[in-house]
């Protein structure tokens, strides 16, 4: 007769003698079934206490599954487990079968999990259980490694026992790991930890033997965006509970130069072979100790003595490191100040200088935040510059990224303290050879930058030279300013006349001025020098028909006949049968023009090169270029090709 029936599924039922009762499909049927069950089970339980009870089990359609035999000394969970295995019952069917027995016979079921493995273990004298045999069991849903660990710990047995038990158990039941859980902790996450102020979530941290607790805490809580402070509190709890640990902080990232195929450059100050090998094999470890990842990487590089290779280290490590953990910034701190005091003695805190950051910019930002004056700021800068290289002493007060209108970045324009926007624009534009709307860019910069209180906008033209000039004899001459729309040689010469330098000291001072022009034109970035000597005369010349031909220009210390020869050559006057001697006579009669010879030198180069040979070349007006080159070719034993190449180069000069 039915003892228990399962509802609407391919479930099991088992039978005993007595009236039929089924699991009902509604509340009324369930109440009736339970009343019948309570009447019948005491008889079955009483019988089981002294004898064996056999319960026929059938599925809901009446198909017989088998007889389940339950004795007084057997645990129902074990009997049902074996029965389910023998008759291919699924987990849900087995659970409902056990539920039926346990709920109808209180006190019969001592556990829900079945024993899936057991063996006898002989105790050691040191265990306090001399000559005793203890049963080691593994319950279902229990990892054998955990059961073995708990067993040897409880009985004070050596590790070898655990390993032996595990080998034996894993031959019978499935083992997913060999390391036991040595600590577990349930953490309740609330509010922002899981992204919802009205919910909370429980997360279990499990630590296996051999694992570092700090790493496991970090890895478990990381998906929930738990703060570092909260993680450290969990770590402190683990320490209070006696969990073994070798370090306080989790390891976030590890790698070596060898692993990422990075080669260090040999250091000339150390044994290149041993030091390079040591640097390549030394591991880098990043820990959850609050240090910014890039700072930890930089310190590691410095410790290896490989600071010259930091750019290579950066490119090799940073992509992997910042994928493994969060990087707040991408440049390391190279200087951390002590606490800075205000003029009144109040502590203002400290500041840091990043790699590739100019110290004055960091110091100025700190000064601006705390309202320090320039004198106080410069005192701090002086202290920093004793430890770091400082390329400038004026901070950047305005900056702007410039693109080409299509999203392609052209560069970053910066304006320094006390710098005119016009000068900053010139400094930016001088580095570009590509076509830019320079006037449009200048206008844009003036519109954008001049609203900044620390930016100067008092002129529209840039100064390419603005410096105090000292004579070679040590005398201070004065301040020289050359603007971007001026010819430097002419401006310098006019400045020399205004300061009294030219016209008083004679040739020596002219030598100084010519040397100054050469130095400025060769050493100043962004300056455009078309000539290396100033103009002393500029005379418009017209032909016999009255039409203007051009402007005759005579430079300082230039022989008029040489300048006139170049003028005739440029304007094709030789082919027009102009008389150079007649024109020269007219020029030599002009006040301020001194003529020392009547024959022109058409070309003079003190360092002319032909065929790899350098020599002084001087070609008078009366000689042909090809004739002079021919004689030099023979003299230096050069080739015809060398001669032809030099001839072509000279004839490209419009002044010859």
C-alpha positions as CSV (number, residue, x, y, z in Angstrom):
1,X,0.0,0.0,0.0
2,X,1.3,3.5,-0.8
3,X,3.5,5.0,1.9
4,X,4.6,8.3,0.2
5,X,3.9,9.6,-3.3
6,X,5.7,12.4,-5.3
7,X,3.7,15.0,-7.2
8,X,3.7,15.4,-11.0
9,X,7.3,14.3,-11.6
10,X,9.2,11.2,-12.3
11,X,10.0,10.9,-8.6
12,X,10.3,7.9,-6.2
13,X,7.8,6.6,-3.7
14,X,8.2,3.8,-1.1
15,X,5.7,1.4,0.5
16,X,4.9,-0.2,3.8
17,X,2.0,-2.3,5.0
18,X,-1.0,-0.2,6.0
19,X,-3.5,2.2,4.5
20,X,-2.4,4.3,1.5
21,X,-1.3,7.9,1.9
22,X,0.1,10.2,-0.8
23,X,1.8,13.5,-1.1
24,X,-1.1,15.7,-2.0
25,X,-1.4,18.1,-4.9
26,X,-3.2,20.7,-2.8
27,X,-3.3,21.7,0.8
28,X,-6.3,19.5,1.7
29,X,-4.7,16.4,0.2
30,X,-1.4,17.2,2.0
31,X,-3.2,17.4,5.3
32,X,-4.9,14.1,4.7
33,X,-1.6,12.4,3.7
34,X,0.2,13.7,6.7
35,X,-2.5,12.4,9.1
36,X,-2.2,8.9,7.6
37,X,1.6,9.1,7.7
38,X,1.6,9.9,11.4
39,X,-0.6,6.9,12.1
40,X,1.5,4.4,10.2
41,X,5.1,5.4,10.8
42,X,5.4,4.8,14.5
43,X,4.7,1.1,13.8
44,X,7.4,1.0,11.2
45,X,9.9,2.9,13.4
46,X,9.2,0.6,16.3
47,X,9.8,-2.4,14.1
48,X,13.0,-0.8,12.8
49,X,14.4,-0.5,16.3
50,X,14.5,-4.3,16.8
51,X,14.4,-5.6,13.3
52,X,14.8,-4.8,9.6
53,X,12.2,-2.7,7.8
54,X,11.8,-3.2,4.0
55,X,10.1,-0.4,2.1
56,X,9.2,-1.1,-1.6
57,X,9.8,2.0,-3.7
58,X,7.9,2.7,-6.9
59,X,7.7,5.6,-9.2
60,X,4.4,7.6,-9.5
61,X,3.1,5.5,-12.4
62,X,3.3,2.4,-10.3
63,X,6.6,1.0,-11.7
64,X,8.5,-0.8,-9.1
65,X,12.0,0.5,-8.4
66,X,13.2,-1.8,-5.7
67,X,13.1,-2.6,-2.0
68,X,14.8,-0.1,0.4
69,X,16.0,-2.0,3.5
70,X,16.5,0.0,6.6
71,X,17.9,-1.5,9.9
72,X,18.1,0.1,13.3
73,X,21.9,0.5,13.2
74,X,22.0,2.2,9.8
75,X,22.0,5.9,9.1
76,X,19.1,6.6,6.6
77,X,21.2,9.0,4.6
78,X,23.8,6.2,3.9
79,X,21.0,3.7,3.0
80,X,19.2,6.1,0.7
81,X,22.5,7.1,-0.9
82,X,23.4,3.5,-1.8
83,X,19.9,2.8,-2.9
84,X,19.9,5.9,-5.2
85,X,23.2,4.8,-6.7
86,X,22.0,1.3,-7.3
87,X,18.8,2.4,-9.0
88,X,20.0,5.5,-10.8
89,X,17.9,8.0,-8.9
90,X,18.7,11.6,-9.4
91,X,19.7,14.0,-6.6
92,X,16.2,15.5,-6.2
93,X,14.6,12.0,-6.0
94,X,17.1,10.9,-3.4
95,X,16.6,14.1,-1.4
96,X,12.8,13.7,-1.4
97,X,13.1,10.0,-0.4
98,X,15.3,10.9,2.6
99,X,13.0,13.8,3.4
100,X,10.1,11.4,3.7
101,X,11.9,9.1,6.1
102,X,13.5,11.8,8.2
103,X,10.3,14.0,8.6
104,X,8.1,11.0,9.4
105,X,10.5,9.4,12.0
106,X,12.0,12.1,14.2
107,X,15.3,11.1,15.8
108,X,16.1,8.4,13.2
109,X,18.2,10.7,11.0
110,X,21.4,12.1,12.5
111,X,22.7,13.8,9.4
112,X,21.7,14.6,5.8
113,X,25.0,13.8,4.1
114,X,25.9,10.2,3.3
115,X,29.3,8.7,4.0
116,X,31.0,8.2,0.6
117,X,34.3,6.9,1.9
118,X,35.5,5.5,5.2
119,X,38.6,3.6,6.5
120,X,40.1,2.6,9.8
121,X,43.1,4.5,11.1
122,X,45.4,3.2,13.8
123,X,46.3,5.9,16.3
124,X,49.9,6.8,17.4
125,X,51.0,6.8,21.0
126,X,51.6,10.6,20.8
127,X,48.0,11.1,19.8
128,X,46.8,10.0,23.3
129,X,44.7,7.2,21.8
130,X,47.1,4.3,22.1
131,X,46.0,1.1,20.4
132,X,42.7,2.7,19.4
133,X,41.4,2.5,15.9
134,X,39.4,5.5,14.7
135,X,37.2,5.5,11.6
136,X,38.0,8.2,9.1
137,X,35.0,9.2,7.0
138,X,34.3,11.5,4.1
139,X,30.8,12.8,3.7
140,X,29.3,13.7,0.4
141,X,29.7,17.4,-0.5
142,X,32.8,17.4,1.6
143,X,36.2,17.7,-0.1
144,X,38.4,14.8,0.9
145,X,41.3,17.1,1.5
146,X,39.3,19.1,4.1
147,X,38.1,15.9,5.8
148,X,41.6,14.5,6.0
149,X,43.0,17.8,7.3
150,X,40.3,18.0,10.0
151,X,40.9,14.4,11.0
152,X,44.6,14.6,11.5
153,X,44.3,17.9,13.3
154,X,41.7,16.5,15.6
155,X,43.8,13.5,16.4
156,X,47.2,15.2,16.4
157,X,48.5,13.0,13.6
158,X,51.5,13.9,11.4
159,X,51.1,15.2,7.9
160,X,52.0,11.9,6.3
161,X,48.8,10.4,7.7
162,X,46.8,13.1,5.9
163,X,48.6,12.5,2.6
164,X,48.0,8.7,2.9
165,X,44.3,9.2,3.7
166,X,43.9,11.5,0.8
167,X,45.5,9.1,-1.7
168,X,43.2,6.3,-0.4
169,X,40.1,8.5,-0.5
170,X,40.7,9.9,-3.9
171,X,40.9,6.5,-5.4
172,X,37.3,6.0,-4.5
173,X,35.7,9.5,-4.6
174,X,36.3,12.5,-6.7
175,X,38.9,15.0,-5.4
176,X,39.0,18.5,-6.9
177,X,42.0,19.6,-4.9
178,X,44.8,18.3,-2.6
179,X,45.1,21.4,-0.4
180,X,42.6,21.7,2.5
181,X,40.8,24.8,3.5
182,X,42.6,26.2,6.6
183,X,40.4,29.3,7.1
184,X,37.2,30.7,5.9
185,X,35.4,33.9,6.6
186,X,32.0,35.2,5.6
187,X,32.0,38.9,4.8
188,X,28.8,40.9,4.6
189,X,29.0,43.7,2.0
190,X,26.7,46.6,2.3
191,X,25.8,49.8,0.5
192,X,28.3,51.1,-2.0
193,X,30.4,47.9,-1.7
194,X,28.0,46.2,-4.1
195,X,26.6,49.2,-5.8
196,X,23.1,49.3,-4.1
197,X,22.4,51.2,-1.0
198,X,19.4,49.0,-0.2
199,X,21.0,45.6,-0.5
200,X,23.7,43.6,1.1
201,X,25.6,40.5,0.0
202,X,27.5,37.8,1.8
203,X,30.9,36.8,0.4
204,X,32.8,33.8,1.7
205,X,36.6,34.0,1.7
206,X,38.3,30.5,1.7
207,X,42.0,30.1,2.3
208,X,43.7,26.9,1.1
209,X,46.8,25.5,2.7
210,X,49.9,27.2,1.2
211,X,48.0,30.2,0.0
212,X,48.9,33.7,1.2
213,X,45.9,35.1,3.1
214,X,46.5,38.7,1.9
215,X,46.3,37.6,-1.7
216,X,43.1,35.6,-1.2
217,X,41.4,38.4,0.6
218,X,42.3,40.8,-2.2
219,X,41.3,38.4,-5.1
220,X,38.0,37.5,-3.4
221,X,36.9,41.1,-2.6
222,X,38.3,42.7,-5.8
223,X,35.2,42.1,-8.0
224,X,33.1,43.9,-5.3
225,X,35.3,47.1,-5.4
226,X,35.9,46.9,-1.7
227,X,38.2,49.7,-0.5
228,X,41.8,49.0,0.6
229,X,40.9,50.0,4.2
230,X,38.1,47.4,4.3
231,X,40.5,44.8,2.9
232,X,43.0,45.6,5.6
233,X,40.3,45.1,8.2
234,X,39.6,41.6,6.9
235,X,43.3,40.9,7.0
236,X,43.5,42.1,10.6
237,X,40.6,39.7,11.5
238,X,42.5,36.8,9.9
239,X,45.6,37.6,12.0
240,X,43.5,37.8,15.2
241,X,42.1,34.3,14.3
242,X,45.6,32.9,14.1
243,X,45.9,32.5,10.3
244,X,49.5,32.1,9.3
245,X,50.9,34.7,6.9
246,X,54.2,35.8,5.6
247,X,53.3,39.3,4.5
248,X,50.8,42.0,5.3
249,X,49.8,43.0,1.8
250,X,48.5,41.3,-1.2
251,X,50.8,40.8,-4.3
252,X,49.1,42.6,-7.2
253,X,51.6,42.1,-9.9
254,X,54.9,40.3,-10.5
255,X,57.2,40.1,-13.4
256,X,60.9,40.1,-14.3
257,X,62.8,41.7,-17.2
258,X,63.5,38.2,-18.5
259,X,59.8,37.3,-18.5
260,X,58.8,40.3,-20.6
261,X,61.9,40.1,-22.8
262,X,63.4,43.4,-21.6
263,X,67.1,44.0,-22.1
264,X,68.9,46.5,-19.8
265,X,71.7,48.7,-21.1
266,X,75.1,47.9,-19.5
267,X,76.2,50.5,-16.9
268,X,79.7,51.9,-17.4
269,X,80.0,52.3,-13.6
270,X,79.5,48.6,-12.8
271,X,80.4,45.1,-14.0
272,X,78.2,45.1,-17.1
273,X,77.8,41.3,-17.3
274,X,76.9,40.5,-13.7
275,X,74.8,43.6,-13.1
276,X,72.9,43.3,-16.3
277,X,72.1,39.6,-15.6
278,X,71.1,40.4,-12.1
279,X,68.8,43.2,-13.2
280,X,67.2,41.0,-15.8
281,X,66.4,38.2,-13.4
282,X,65.4,40.3,-10.4
283,X,61.6,40.1,-10.0
284,X,59.4,43.1,-9.6
285,X,56.6,42.7,-7.1
286,X,53.8,45.2,-6.6
287,X,51.9,45.0,-3.3
288,X,48.6,46.4,-2.0
289,X,50.5,48.7,0.4
290,X,49.0,51.9,-0.8
291,X,52.0,52.7,-3.1
292,X,51.1,54.0,-6.5
293,X,52.2,51.3,-9.0
294,X,54.4,53.6,-11.1
295,X,56.2,54.7,-8.0
296,X,56.9,51.1,-7.0
297,X,58.2,50.3,-10.5
298,X,60.5,53.4,-10.5
299,X,62.0,52.5,-7.1
300,X,62.6,49.0,-8.3
301,X,64.4,50.3,-11.4
302,X,66.5,52.7,-9.3
303,X,67.5,49.9,-6.9
304,X,68.8,47.9,-9.8
305,X,70.8,50.8,-10.9
306,X,68.9,50.8,-14.2
307,X,67.4,54.3,-14.0
308,X,68.8,55.1,-17.5
309,X,66.6,52.3,-18.8
310,X,63.4,53.5,-17.2
311,X,61.7,54.4,-20.5
312,X,62.3,50.8,-21.7
313,X,61.1,49.5,-18.3
314,X,58.0,51.7,-18.5
315,X,57.0,50.5,-22.0
316,X,57.6,46.9,-21.1
317,X,55.9,46.7,-17.6
318,X,53.3,49.4,-17.5
319,X,50.7,47.9,-19.9
320,X,50.6,44.6,-18.0
321,X,50.9,46.2,-14.6
322,X,48.0,48.7,-15.2
323,X,45.9,45.9,-16.6
324,X,46.4,43.9,-13.4
325,X,45.7,46.8,-11.0
326,X,44.5,50.4,-11.1
327,X,47.0,53.1,-12.0
328,X,46.1,56.6,-10.9
329,X,49.0,58.3,-12.7
330,X,51.6,57.3,-15.3
331,X,54.6,59.2,-14.1
332,X,56.6,58.4,-10.9
333,X,57.4,60.7,-8.1
334,X,61.1,61.6,-8.2
335,X,61.1,64.1,-5.4
336,X,59.0,64.4,-2.3
337,X,59.4,67.5,-0.2
338,X,59.4,67.8,3.6
339,X,56.6,69.7,5.2
340,X,56.6,73.3,4.0
341,X,55.8,76.1,6.5
342,X,54.1,79.4,5.7
343,X,55.7,82.8,6.6
344,X,53.8,82.5,9.9
345,X,55.2,79.1,10.6
346,X,52.0,77.1,9.8
347,X,52.6,73.7,8.2
348,X,51.2,73.7,4.7
349,X,52.0,70.1,3.9
350,X,54.3,68.8,1.2
351,X,54.5,68.5,-2.6
352,X,55.9,66.1,-5.1
353,X,57.8,66.4,-8.4
354,X,57.0,63.9,-11.1
355,X,59.4,62.4,-13.6
356,X,59.7,64.6,-16.7
357,X,58.1,67.5,-14.7
358,X,60.0,70.7,-14.4
359,X,60.4,71.4,-10.6
360,X,59.3,75.0,-10.9
361,X,55.9,73.9,-12.2
362,X,55.3,71.7,-9.2
363,X,56.6,74.3,-6.8
364,X,54.5,77.1,-8.4
365,X,51.3,75.0,-8.2
366,X,52.0,74.4,-4.5
367,X,52.7,78.1,-4.0
368,X,49.5,79.1,-5.8
369,X,47.3,76.8,-3.8
370,X,48.7,78.1,-0.5
371,X,49.0,81.8,-1.5
372,X,52.8,82.0,-1.2
373,X,54.6,85.0,-2.7
374,X,57.2,84.7,-5.5
375,X,60.1,85.2,-3.0
376,X,58.9,82.3,-0.8
377,X,58.3,80.2,-3.9
378,X,61.8,80.8,-5.3
379,X,63.3,79.9,-1.9
380,X,61.6,76.5,-2.1
381,X,62.7,76.1,-5.7
382,X,66.3,76.7,-4.7
383,X,66.1,73.9,-2.2
384,X,64.6,71.5,-4.8
385,X,67.2,72.4,-7.4
386,X,69.9,71.2,-5.1
387,X,68.6,67.7,-5.6
388,X,67.0,67.8,-9.0
389,X,68.1,69.3,-12.3
390,X,66.2,72.5,-13.1
391,X,66.1,73.7,-16.7
392,X,64.1,76.8,-16.0
393,X,63.0,79.0,-13.1
394,X,59.8,80.4,-14.6
395,X,56.6,78.3,-14.3
396,X,54.1,77.6,-17.0
397,X,51.1,79.7,-16.3
398,X,48.9,78.8,-19.3
399,X,48.9,75.8,-21.7
400,X,46.8,74.6,-24.6
401,X,46.9,71.6,-26.9
402,X,46.8,72.6,-30.5
403,X,45.4,70.3,-33.3
404,X,45.0,70.7,-37.0
405,X,41.2,70.8,-36.9
406,X,40.9,67.1,-37.8
407,X,41.8,65.8,-34.4
408,X,45.5,65.4,-35.1
409,X,47.5,66.9,-32.2
410,X,50.2,69.3,-33.4
411,X,51.6,70.1,-30.0
412,X,51.3,71.8,-26.7
413,X,51.7,75.6,-26.5
414,X,52.8,77.0,-23.1
415,X,53.1,80.5,-21.8
416,X,55.7,81.1,-19.0
417,X,55.4,83.5,-16.2
418,X,56.2,87.1,-17.4
419,X,56.3,85.8,-21.0
420,X,54.4,87.6,-23.7
421,X,51.8,85.6,-25.6
422,X,53.4,86.8,-28.8
423,X,56.8,85.3,-27.7
424,X,55.1,82.0,-26.7
425,X,53.4,81.8,-30.0
426,X,56.6,82.4,-31.9
427,X,58.3,79.7,-29.8
428,X,55.6,77.3,-30.7
429,X,55.4,78.1,-34.4
430,X,59.2,78.0,-35.0
431,X,59.2,74.2,-34.6
432,X,56.7,73.7,-37.5
433,X,57.7,73.3,-41.1
434,X,54.2,72.3,-42.2
435,X,51.8,74.8,-43.5
436,X,49.8,76.5,-40.8
437,X,47.5,79.5,-40.6
438,X,50.0,81.3,-38.4
439,X,48.1,84.6,-38.2
440,X,44.9,82.7,-37.4
441,X,46.7,80.7,-34.7
442,X,48.2,83.8,-33.2
443,X,44.8,85.5,-33.0
444,X,43.3,82.4,-31.4
445,X,46.0,82.3,-28.8
446,X,45.5,85.9,-27.9
447,X,41.8,85.4,-27.5
448,X,42.3,82.3,-25.3
449,X,45.3,83.2,-23.2
450,X,45.0,86.9,-22.5
451,X,42.0,86.4,-20.2
452,X,44.5,84.7,-17.7
453,X,45.6,87.1,-15.1
454,X,49.1,85.7,-15.1
455,X,49.6,86.1,-18.8
456,X,51.1,89.2,-20.5
457,X,49.6,90.5,-23.7
458,X,51.3,94.0,-24.2
459,X,52.5,93.5,-27.8
460,X,51.6,91.6,-30.9
461,X,55.1,91.0,-32.3
462,X,57.5,88.5,-30.7
463,X,61.0,89.2,-29.5
464,X,63.3,86.6,-30.8
465,X,66.3,88.2,-29.0
466,X,66.0,90.0,-25.6
467,X,69.2,89.9,-23.7
468,X,71.8,92.1,-22.0
469,X,75.0,92.3,-24.0
470,X,78.5,92.4,-22.4
471,X,81.6,93.4,-24.5
472,X,84.6,91.2,-24.7
473,X,86.4,93.6,-22.4
474,X,83.7,93.1,-19.7
475,X,81.9,96.4,-20.2
476,X,78.1,96.2,-20.1
477,X,76.8,97.6,-23.4
478,X,73.0,97.4,-23.0
479,X,69.9,95.5,-23.7
480,X,69.5,94.1,-27.2
481,X,66.0,93.3,-28.6
482,X,65.4,91.8,-32.0
483,X,61.8,91.2,-33.1
484,X,60.6,88.4,-35.4
485,X,59.9,90.8,-38.4
486,X,63.4,92.3,-38.3
487,X,66.6,91.3,-40.1
488,X,68.9,90.5,-37.1
489,X,72.1,91.8,-38.7
490,X,70.6,95.2,-39.4
491,X,68.9,95.5,-36.0
492,X,72.0,94.6,-34.2
493,X,74.0,97.1,-36.2
494,X,71.5,99.9,-35.6
495,X,71.5,99.0,-31.9
496,X,75.4,99.2,-31.9
497,X,75.2,102.6,-33.4
498,X,72.6,103.8,-30.9
499,X,74.8,102.5,-28.0
500,X,77.8,104.3,-29.5
501,X,79.6,101.0,-30.1
502,X,80.0,101.6,-33.8
503,X,81.8,104.7,-35.0
504,X,83.8,105.2,-31.8
505,X,85.9,102.1,-31.2
506,X,87.0,101.6,-34.9
507,X,87.5,98.2,-36.5
508,X,87.7,96.3,-33.2
509,X,84.2,97.3,-32.3
510,X,83.0,96.4,-35.9
511,X,84.7,93.0,-35.3
512,X,82.7,92.6,-32.1
513,X,79.4,93.5,-33.8
514,X,80.0,91.1,-36.7
515,X,81.0,88.4,-34.2
516,X,77.8,89.1,-32.2
517,X,75.7,88.8,-35.3
518,X,77.3,85.4,-36.1
519,X,76.9,84.1,-32.6
520,X,73.2,85.1,-32.4
521,X,72.4,83.7,-35.8
522,X,74.1,80.4,-35.2
523,X,73.0,79.8,-31.6
524,X,69.5,81.2,-31.3
525,X,66.5,78.9,-32.0
526,X,63.8,80.3,-34.2
527,X,65.8,83.3,-35.6
528,X,65.8,83.8,-39.3
529,X,69.1,85.4,-40.5
530,X,69.2,86.1,-44.3
531,X,72.6,87.8,-44.0
532,X,75.6,87.7,-41.6
533,X,76.5,91.4,-42.1
534,X,74.4,94.5,-41.8
535,X,73.5,96.8,-44.7
536,X,75.2,100.2,-44.7
537,X,73.7,101.4,-48.0
538,X,70.5,100.6,-49.9
539,X,70.2,102.5,-53.2
540,X,67.5,102.1,-55.9
541,X,69.1,101.8,-59.4
542,X,67.3,102.6,-62.6
543,X,68.3,102.1,-66.3
544,X,68.8,104.6,-69.0
545,X,65.1,104.4,-69.9
546,X,64.2,105.4,-66.3
547,X,62.7,102.1,-65.4
548,X,63.7,100.8,-61.9
549,X,66.0,97.8,-62.0
550,X,66.4,97.0,-58.3
551,X,67.9,98.0,-55.1
552,X,71.7,98.0,-54.7
553,X,72.6,96.8,-51.2
554,X,76.1,97.2,-49.7
555,X,77.0,95.3,-46.5
556,X,79.4,96.3,-43.9
557,X,83.0,95.7,-45.0
558,X,81.9,94.6,-48.4
559,X,83.8,96.0,-51.4
560,X,81.4,98.0,-53.5
561,X,82.6,96.5,-56.8
562,X,81.9,93.0,-55.5
563,X,78.4,94.0,-54.4
564,X,77.8,95.7,-57.8
565,X,79.0,92.6,-59.7
566,X,76.5,90.5,-57.9
567,X,73.8,93.1,-58.6
568,X,74.6,93.0,-62.3
569,X,74.6,89.2,-62.4
570,X,71.2,88.9,-60.6
571,X,69.5,91.3,-62.8
572,X,71.1,90.2,-66.1
573,X,72.7,93.6,-66.8
574,X,75.8,92.1,-68.4
575,X,73.7,90.7,-71.2
576,X,72.1,94.2,-71.6
577,X,75.5,95.8,-72.2
578,X,75.5,97.9,-69.1
579,X,78.8,99.4,-68.2
580,X,79.7,98.2,-64.7
581,X,82.7,100.6,-64.5
582,X,80.4,103.6,-65.2
583,X,77.9,102.6,-62.5
584,X,80.8,101.9,-60.0
585,X,82.2,105.3,-60.5
586,X,78.8,106.8,-59.6
587,X,78.5,104.7,-56.5
588,X,82.0,105.5,-55.3
589,X,81.2,109.2,-55.4
590,X,78.4,108.7,-52.9
591,X,79.2,109.8,-49.3
592,X,79.8,106.9,-47.0
593,X,80.8,104.4,-49.8
594,X,84.5,103.7,-49.9
595,X,86.0,102.0,-53.0
596,X,89.3,100.3,-52.6
597,X,89.5,98.4,-55.9
598,X,88.0,98.5,-59.4
599,X,88.1,94.8,-60.2
600,X,85.4,92.5,-58.7
601,X,85.9,89.2,-57.1
602,X,83.0,87.2,-58.5
603,X,83.4,84.4,-55.9
604,X,85.3,84.0,-52.7
605,X,84.9,81.0,-50.4
606,X,87.5,80.3,-47.8
607,X,86.2,76.7,-47.3
608,X,85.2,75.6,-50.8
609,X,84.9,71.8,-51.3
610,X,85.5,69.9,-54.5
611,X,85.8,66.1,-54.7
612,X,86.1,65.9,-51.0
613,X,89.0,68.3,-50.9
614,X,88.6,71.7,-49.1
615,X,90.5,74.8,-50.1
616,X,90.2,78.6,-50.4
617,X,88.7,79.6,-53.7
618,X,88.9,83.1,-55.2
619,X,87.7,83.8,-58.7
620,X,88.4,87.4,-60.0
621,X,86.1,89.1,-62.4
622,X,88.4,88.7,-65.3
623,X,88.7,84.9,-65.0
624,X,86.2,82.2,-66.0
625,X,84.9,79.9,-63.3
626,X,85.7,76.8,-65.4
627,X,89.3,77.8,-65.9
628,X,89.9,78.2,-62.2
629,X,88.2,74.9,-61.4
630,X,90.3,73.2,-64.1
631,X,93.6,74.3,-62.6
632,X,92.4,73.2,-59.1
633,X,91.3,69.8,-60.5
634,X,94.8,69.2,-61.9
635,X,96.5,70.5,-58.8
636,X,94.5,68.2,-56.5
637,X,94.4,65.3,-58.9
638,X,90.6,65.3,-58.9
639,X,88.2,63.9,-61.5
640,X,86.3,65.6,-64.3
641,X,83.1,64.6,-62.5
642,X,84.3,66.5,-59.4
643,X,85.0,69.5,-61.5
644,X,81.6,69.4,-63.3
645,X,79.7,69.0,-60.1
646,X,81.4,72.1,-58.5
647,X,80.9,74.1,-61.7
648,X,77.2,73.4,-61.7
649,X,76.9,74.4,-58.0
650,X,78.7,77.7,-58.6
651,X,76.6,78.6,-61.6
652,X,73.4,78.2,-59.6
653,X,74.4,81.2,-57.6
654,X,72.7,84.2,-59.1
655,X,75.4,86.5,-58.0
656,X,78.0,84.8,-60.2
